[in-house]
Amino acid sequence: MRKRSSITDRKWLTWLLPLLTLGLSGYTLLKRSRSNKTTAFGIVDQSKYNQLKPLIIAQSKLESANYTSDLFKRSNNAFGMKNAIIRPQLGKQVSGDPYRHYSSLQQSIEDFLLWLDYNNFPTIVPDAFTYARRLKEKNYFESSQSDYAKALNSWL
């Protein structure tokens, strides 16, 4: 068996070390990103809607394409909230954009909780279909109730 030279070993290491560093950095950022989202949804635990938390998280994933949509990236808008005409609302309006801009995911969640309050949303629902029906009654989304409920279920 032929022994590798130390020069070859060093060349191999010069390629391996940066790749390992990038991989660990990406893992750390991904873990931190997931942790920040989990922490942000802690506010739901403190609200009267705590029983709806899994559905609220599923809804935010649905509305934001699992936090990858352009709207979420540019304005932390996890629920596709538009600028309200009547109700009190957090965040800010940006000229020419019908969607609300938030300083953080947590502010987006807080505003959604305000929306639930404003619309006298029930604090408990038995399933995603009923949750979708209640949202549809408040004109929250345009697709069919069954399509929205199926999409919600896919994120649960």
C-alpha positions as CSV (number, residue, x, y, z in Angstrom):
1,M,0.0,0.0,0.0
2,R,1.4,3.3,-1.0
3,K,1.5,6.1,1.6
4,R,0.2,9.5,0.7
5,S,2.5,12.4,0.8
6,S,2.0,15.2,3.3
7,I,1.6,17.7,0.4
8,T,-1.4,15.8,-0.9
9,D,-2.8,15.7,2.6
10,R,-2.5,19.5,3.0
11,K,-4.1,20.1,-0.4
12,W,-7.0,17.9,0.6
13,L,-7.3,19.8,3.9
14,T,-7.2,23.2,2.2
15,W,-10.4,22.1,0.3
16,L,-12.0,20.3,3.3
17,L,-11.7,23.0,6.0
18,P,-13.5,25.8,4.1
19,L,-16.3,23.4,3.2
20,L,-16.7,22.3,6.8
21,T,-16.6,25.9,8.0
22,L,-19.3,26.8,5.5
23,G,-21.4,23.8,6.4
24,L,-21.2,24.5,10.1
25,S,-22.0,28.2,9.5
26,G,-25.1,27.3,7.5
27,Y,-26.2,24.9,10.1
28,T,-25.8,27.5,12.8
29,L,-27.7,30.1,10.9
30,L,-30.5,27.7,10.0
31,K,-30.8,26.6,13.6
32,R,-30.8,30.2,14.8
33,S,-33.5,31.1,12.2
34,R,-35.7,28.2,13.3
35,S,-35.1,29.2,16.9
36,N,-36.1,32.8,16.2
37,K,-39.3,31.8,14.6
38,T,-40.2,29.5,17.5
39,T,-39.4,32.3,20.0
40,A,-41.5,34.8,18.0
41,F,-44.6,32.5,18.2
42,G,-44.2,32.4,22.0
43,I,-46.5,35.5,22.1
44,V,-49.3,33.2,21.0
45,D,-48.9,31.1,24.1
46,Q,-49.5,34.3,26.2
47,S,-52.7,35.2,24.3
48,K,-56.2,33.9,24.5
49,Y,-55.5,32.1,21.1
50,N,-52.9,29.8,22.6
51,Q,-55.1,26.8,21.6
52,L,-54.9,27.9,18.0
53,K,-51.1,28.1,18.0
54,P,-50.5,25.1,15.6
55,L,-53.0,26.4,13.2
56,I,-51.6,30.0,13.4
57,I,-48.1,28.6,12.7
58,A,-49.4,26.5,9.8
59,Q,-51.2,29.6,8.4
60,S,-48.0,31.7,8.6
61,K,-46.1,29.0,6.7
62,L,-48.8,28.7,4.1
63,E,-49.1,32.5,3.6
64,S,-45.3,33.0,3.5
65,A,-44.3,29.9,1.6
66,N,-42.5,28.7,4.7
67,Y,-41.0,32.1,5.3
68,T,-39.4,32.3,1.8
69,S,-41.9,34.6,0.0
70,D,-40.7,37.9,-1.3
71,L,-43.3,39.6,0.9
72,F,-42.0,37.9,4.0
73,K,-38.3,38.6,3.1
74,R,-38.9,42.3,2.4
75,S,-41.4,43.1,5.2
76,N,-41.6,40.3,7.7
77,N,-45.2,39.9,6.7
78,A,-46.0,36.2,7.6
79,F,-49.7,36.4,7.1
80,G,-50.1,38.3,3.9
81,M,-51.8,41.2,5.8
82,K,-52.8,44.2,3.8
83,N,-53.1,47.7,5.0
84,A,-56.3,48.0,7.0
85,I,-58.8,50.7,6.4
86,I,-60.6,50.6,9.7
87,R,-59.0,48.3,12.4
88,P,-56.0,49.3,14.5
89,Q,-52.9,47.8,13.0
90,L,-49.2,47.4,13.9
91,G,-46.4,47.9,11.4
92,K,-46.3,50.6,8.8
93,Q,-47.8,51.4,5.4
94,V,-45.3,51.9,2.6
95,S,-46.4,54.1,-0.3
96,G,-47.5,52.1,-3.3
97,D,-47.6,48.8,-1.5
98,P,-50.9,47.3,-0.4
99,Y,-49.2,45.0,2.1
100,R,-48.2,45.8,5.6
101,H,-44.6,46.1,6.6
102,Y,-43.4,44.9,10.0
103,S,-40.2,45.4,11.9
104,S,-40.1,41.7,12.9
105,L,-41.8,38.4,12.6
106,Q,-43.1,39.0,16.1
107,Q,-44.7,42.3,15.2
108,S,-46.4,40.5,12.3
109,I,-47.7,37.8,14.7
110,E,-48.9,40.5,17.2
111,D,-50.8,42.2,14.4
112,F,-52.4,39.0,13.3
113,L,-53.6,38.5,16.9
114,L,-55.1,42.0,16.8
115,W,-56.9,40.9,13.6
116,L,-58.3,37.9,15.4
117,D,-59.5,40.1,18.2
118,Y,-61.0,42.7,15.9
119,N,-62.9,39.9,14.1
120,N,-64.1,38.2,17.3
121,F,-62.4,35.0,16.2
122,P,-63.1,32.0,18.3
123,T,-60.4,30.9,20.7
124,I,-60.9,27.2,20.0
125,V,-61.8,25.4,16.8
126,P,-61.8,21.6,16.3
127,D,-59.8,21.3,13.1
128,A,-58.2,23.1,10.2
129,F,-61.4,22.9,8.1
130,T,-63.3,24.8,10.8
131,Y,-60.4,27.3,11.2
132,A,-60.4,27.9,7.4
133,R,-64.2,28.3,7.4
134,R,-64.0,31.0,10.1
135,L,-61.2,32.8,8.2
136,K,-63.3,32.6,5.0
137,E,-66.3,34.1,6.7
138,K,-64.1,37.1,7.5
139,N,-62.9,37.3,3.9
140,Y,-59.3,36.5,4.9
141,F,-58.4,34.6,1.8
142,E,-59.8,34.2,-1.8
143,S,-59.3,30.5,-2.6
144,S,-61.9,27.9,-1.7
145,Q,-62.3,26.9,1.9
146,S,-61.5,23.3,1.2
147,D,-58.3,24.2,-0.7
148,Y,-57.2,26.5,2.1
149,A,-58.0,23.8,4.7
150,K,-56.0,21.2,2.8
151,A,-53.1,23.6,2.5
152,L,-53.2,24.3,6.2
153,N,-53.3,20.6,7.0
154,S,-50.1,20.1,4.9
155,W,-48.3,22.5,7.3
156,L,-49.6,20.9,10.5
